[in-house]
């Protein structure tokens, strides 16, 4: 059975590009448009990997990560932030919140697949 990945981004075009990239590697993909929608999905479904943007309406990526880490079923789930935020301070906040990794947009599809394979081992 293929791994199930949740992608969280308020940009339709980014969601479409990330989804197409991951589906090309046979991953099962679900998309959410913001952190709140993602959190609601995670309370009813199980995902093997969460890829989230940082800057979104309703709930940002760091708040989503903290909320997911509070759920027993997501304490060890890989969560990678895919964002335009590249500062060391923001990356440190991501690590403190429980992020597994950090990718800066625009993303390289090959690198995204490499990271997905690595965190899903």
Buried (B, 14 or more C-beta within 10 A) or exposed (E): EEBBBBBBBBBEEBBEBBBEBBEEBEBBBBBBBBBBBBBEBBEEEEBBBBBBBBEBEBBBBBBBBEBBBEEEEBEEBBBBBBBEBEEEEBBEBBEEBBBBBBBEBEBEBEEBBEBBEEBEE
